[in-house]
Amino acid sequence: MRRWVWPIVLVLLFCPTIQASWSFQELNYSPGESIMDRGIAWHPSGGYALIAADTGLYRYSSSTENLTYQSHSTKILRRVAWSPDGTYALITGSIYLYRYDHSPDGFGSMTEITSIEMTGGTAVTCYDVVWDPANPEDPPYIAANLQTTSGQHRIVIYRYESAASPYEVFQDYSGGTTYANSQAYAPVSVAFQADGDYFVIANSVANGYSQGILVYDPDQSTFPKEISGAMQYFSFPGDVGNARTVSMSPLSGTRFVLLKGNGEVLRLDQTGLPAVFVKGATGGPWYTSIFGGDSHYSYDGSKAVILELQDYDPYHTFVTFDGSGNFDTFVNTDPGINRLLRLYSVKWHPFEPYGLMAGEDRWIIRFDTDEVPYPVYTATPEPTATPLPPDIPATGCVSLWILGLLFSSFLIFSKRRDH
């Protein structure tokens, strides 16, 4: 036994230091094409993902790992978001908004939505789309720039409901708007708090709202809007500029935001009531001057990926954060698939430890990692055996007969011993 002690000790010592791994598979790349893949959205079933590629859509099958393409040369496609029930997706594209209907095989139908309320404005530019995780059956929220008749601009939140009248897409001011600004807004990224309390917005245009986050609270319970009707804004000048992407954990009870733009990647912690956001200490000395990028948390809330950092030659570098919003590590993509291009979009699979990244020149990458666990499925309970009936007391006729027989046998046996 003694000879096995040291091997066992060595295994115990080295097991904790085994490094988790990431792998990357290039799915598509079209050199020289100025087509950008900007938006990724997985169908809630996890069966496939749609990728918006300026003037077309990609469909990636999780079972076959096949990537197919459908051209929409007359359209502009930017961001994709699925309804929680998976029946349809909304696709934004500058001044256009589309409804895409799910098809289990191949591509579904896509129609432009034109019934849009523009009261007080002349043009609407739609950006990101989110559903309330606590009330998934409610109409989704659409972050948009509304240009007023005087040439001013505001961020206005829209809702989509196909059966609504007189507009399918109508304005919602329950959580506020922004002050009028001579420069256009670009609310490129929106993230909902996991319990549906509020959502946060990143505005990437260099105006008065590009160095922090806006907060839209429909019921005013946590972030009441200002007396003027404006939604609350929290600024972090010097730390971030051109706020590009926001991400929040999908786990109930979590109340922090990861924010990336030009500058430091921030963790913003909600505190107090009425609440405010304050800069938290993440423990990560990193910096980025790259304008683009995206971020997303894994299904279990354990790992956030944020694209992308300054280093992209000889390979791309992105950063990960843990479930508490603390800096985790730098990850480099495989040098074998190095491209001097930008990655603009990332989405984890809805319940598996892998996802997709996409960017310039129709560049699409699949990433896998063992840093995120596979989901633990609850086993189907084994059928319960039918219990045997309890013993019946010996009071019936048959039982008394058996007792009598046993007693008689005992007497006969005793008499034989006497003789």
N, C-alpha and C positions, 0 to 999 in steps of 0.2 A: 504493500500500500504506500510505503514511504516514497517509492520511486515516482509516484504520480503526483506528489504534492507540488513540486516546482512547476510542472506543465500547467497545472490548474491555476496556480498563483499567477503565472504569466498571462494566461487567457483573461483572468479577471482584471489584471492591470491594464491590458491593452484594449479590451473591448470598449471601454468608454471613449477611447480616442479615435475609434474608427470614424472616418469622415463620411457624412452623407454625400450623395452624388446627384449631379444634374446631367442630363443628356439632352442633345438638341438634334433635331432632324429637319433639314430644309425640305419644305414641301413644294415651294414654287419660287421662281426668280426669273424675271424678264429683263435682261440688261438693256439699258438705253431707253426703256419706256418710262415716261414721266407720270405713270399711274401710281397713286398712293393708296395703299390699303389702310384705311383710317378707323374702321369700326368692326368689332367682333362681338357676336352674341350667340351663346349656346342655347339651343332649344331646351326648355325645362326638363324634357325627358333625358337629355344628355346624348341623344342619338346623333345629332349633327350640329354644326355651327354655321352661321352665315357670316361672311366677311364682306364688308362694303369696300369696293375698289373704284371709287370715283364714278365710273360709267358702267359698272357691272357688279355682279354678285358672285362670290365663291360659295360653294357648299362643301364642307368637310364632313365626311362620315366617320363616326367614331368606331364603328364595327369593321368597316372595310378599309379605313384609312385612305379612301379615295378623295381626291380634290377635283371638283368639277366647276365649270364656269358658265355663267349666262350673261350675255351682253345686254346692257340697257343704254345704248349709245346716245339716246336723246334725253337721258336723265342725269342728275347729279346726286350721288349717294355718299353720305358721310358717316352717320352713326346709326346703329341698329339696336333695338331693345325689344325683347319678347314679352308678351303678356304672360302673367304667372300661370295661366291655364294652357298656354302654348297654342292657342287657336290662331293668333296672328302676331305680327311684329310691326312696330312703327319704325320707319326709316326717315331720317332727316337728311336734307340736302340743300343747304343755303336757304333760298326762299321757297323751297319745295318741301312737301311732307307727303309720305307715301304709306299706304297700308299693304302689308305683305301677308297673305293668307297661307297658313301651314299646309304642306303636302308631305305625307309620310315618305313618298318616293319622288325623287327629283325636285324640281323647283315649283313653288307655288305661284299663284297669280299676284300681281302687284298693281295697285291703282293709286293714282294721285288724289289726295284729299284737297279739295278746293273750297269747301265750306268753312272758312276761317274768319272769325270776328276780328275786325280791324278798327273798332271804334276808337277815335282819337289818334289814329295813325294811318300811314299810307302804305307801309310794307312791313312784313314780319319775316325775320330770319330765325329759323328753328335750329337748335343745337342738341342738347342731350335730353333723354326721356327716362323717367323713373316711375315705378309703381310703389305704392305704400305697402311695405311688407306686412303690416298689421291688418290691412284691409285690401287684399289683392284684387277683390272684385270691383273696387272703386275705379273711376276713370284715371288714367295715368296723368302725370304732370310733365309738361314740356317747357323747358327753359328757352326763352326766345328774346331776341332784340326787336323792339317795336319802334319804328321811326315815326315820329309825330309829324303833323302837317307843317310845323314850323321848322322842321329839320333837326329837332332834338331827338334824343334816343333814351329809351328806358329798357331795363330788364323787366319783362312781364312773364308771368307763369300762365301757361295755357293748360286746358284739360281736353281730352279727346273722348267723345262718346258718340258712336255711330248713330244712335237713335235720338240724339239731342236735337232741339229745335230752338231758334232758327239756325244755329250753327253747330256743326259737328265738333269743331275746335273753338272753344270759347274761353274768354279771359277769366282768371281767378285771382282776386286781390285779397284773399283771406289772410295770407301771410305777408302782404306788402308788395311794394315795387321798389324801384330805385329812383333817385332824383334824376331829372332831365339832364342830359349831357350832350355837348356838341359832337362828341366822338361816339362811334358805335360801340356796342357791347358785344362780347363774345363769351357767353356762359357755356364754355365748352365741356365742363364736367360737373356732374351732380351726384351726390351720394346721400342715401336715406339712412337715418339712425335706425338701428335694427328693430326697435319696438314701434317704429312709425311715428315718433314724436315730432320730428322736423327733418328737413334736409338742408345740406350745405351746397354752395355753388362756387366754382372757380371761374373767374373772369380773366381771360388771357389778353385782352386789349389794354394797351398802356394808357388807361385813363384813371380816374380817381378810385377805382375799385379793383385794381390789378395787383395789389400787394397784400392780399388777405383773402377772407372768405365772407360771403353773404349767407345769411341764415333765413330760411323760409319756414315759419311755424304756423300751420293752418289754424290751429285752435288757440294760439297765443299762450299756451300753458307754460312754456319754458323760455321762449325768446319773443316776448311781445313786440310788435312793430312800433316804430316811433309814432309820436302824435301826428306827424305829417303824413303818416301812412307808408313810410319807407320801411323796408325790411332791415334788420340789423346787419351791420358790417363791422368786422374785426380786422384791423390793419396791422401788418408786421413789416413796416418799411425797413430796409436794410437787411432783412432776412430773406425775403422772397419778392420777386418781381414777375410780372406776367404770369400770374397763378394759372397753372396749366391743368392740374389734375388733383382731385380729392378722392379719398377712399376711406370708408368706415367698415369696421368689423361687422360680419353678419350675425354675431352672437348677441343674444338678448342681454341688456344691461350695460353694454359697452358704450362709452360716450367720449371718444376721442376721434380726431380727424388727422389723417396723414395728408399733407399738402406739399406739392412740388411745383416749382416754377423755375425761374432763374435765381440761383442762390442756394441757400441751405434747404434741405428737405426737413419740414417741420412736423412735429406732433403737437396738435392743439388740444388741450384738455378742457372739457366742459366743467365748470364749477359754479356753485351758488344758485340761487333762485330769487328773482329772475336771473337767468344764467348768463355767463360770459365765457369766452374762450381765452385761455392763456397758453403761452408757449411752454411746453414741457421739455424736460431734459431727456434726450433719446440715447445719449451715450455714443453717438456716431459722428466722427469727424470727417464729413464728406461734403462736397460742394459740386454744383452743376451750373453751367452757363448755357446749357442746351435748351432751346425754346420748347421743343416738342416733348413727347413722352406720354405715359399713361400709367395707371396703377390699378391693382385689383387684389382683394383678399381671397384666399382659398376657401373652399366650402365650409371648413371647420373653424375658420378664424385663426388658424395657427400661423399662417405665413402670408405676408403681402409682398408682391413684386412691384417695384417702381422702375419704370423706364424713363429715360436712360441717362447715364452719367457721362461725364466729360470724355472718358476713355472709350474710343471705338476703333482704334487702330493699334495693334493688329487684330483685336477682336473687341466685340461689344462688351460693356460692363453694365450690369444693373445691380440694384441693391435690394435686399430683403429686410423686412421687419417682422418681429414676432407678434404673438397674440396680444401683447400689452402695448404695442406700438413703439417698441424699442428697436434701435438698430440691431440687425442680426449679422449680416455678412455681405460681402461683395461676391457676385457670381459672374464669371466670364463665359461667354458663349464659345463653342468649339472653334478654335482657329481654322479648322478645315472648312467652315462655312462663312468665313470672314467676308464682309462686304463693307465698302466705304459708303454706307447708306444709313438712314435713320430708321428706328423702329418707333411707330406712333401708337400702337394699340396692343393691349395684352388682356386676356381673359382666361381665368382658370375654368376647367370643366366644372359643372355644377355639383358633382359629388365624387370626383376621382382626383388623384394627385398628378394631374398633368393639365396642359393648356396650350394656347396658341398665342403667338406674337406676329405682328405684321407691320409693314412699313413701305418704304419707297420701292419703286420698280417692281411692284407686285410681289414683294418679298414676304414670304410666309414661313414661319418656323413653328414646329411643335416642340415643346419642352416637357420633360418628365423628371420627377425627383422623388427620392425616398425620404425627403424631409417632411413631407406631408403624408399622414397615414391613409391607408385605404379605409373606407367607412366600415364600421362594425355593424353588420346586419344582425338584427335580433332573430335568433333561430325559432323556427316554428315549434311550439310546445309539443312534447310527445303526448300521444293520447293517454288519458288516465285509465288505469285498469279498473274494471268494475269490482268493488270489494265483495268478498264472500259474505253470505248472510251470517249473522251471529249465531252462536250455538244456542239451540233450544233447550231449556231446562227439562230435565227428565221427569215430566209430569204426565205425559201422554200415555195411552194404553201400550203402545209398542215399547216405549221407554221402560215402563214398569215391568213388562214381560222380560225384557233383556236383563233388568236388574234381578228379577226373580231367578232367571236361568243362572246368572253368575253366582247368586247366593246358594242355589242348590248344588252347583259344582263344588263350591267351597265346603259344604257340609259333607258331601260324599268323600271328598279328598281327606277331610279330617277323620272320618270314621275309619278309613283304610289305614291311616297312620296308627289309630288306636289298636287295631288288630295286629 
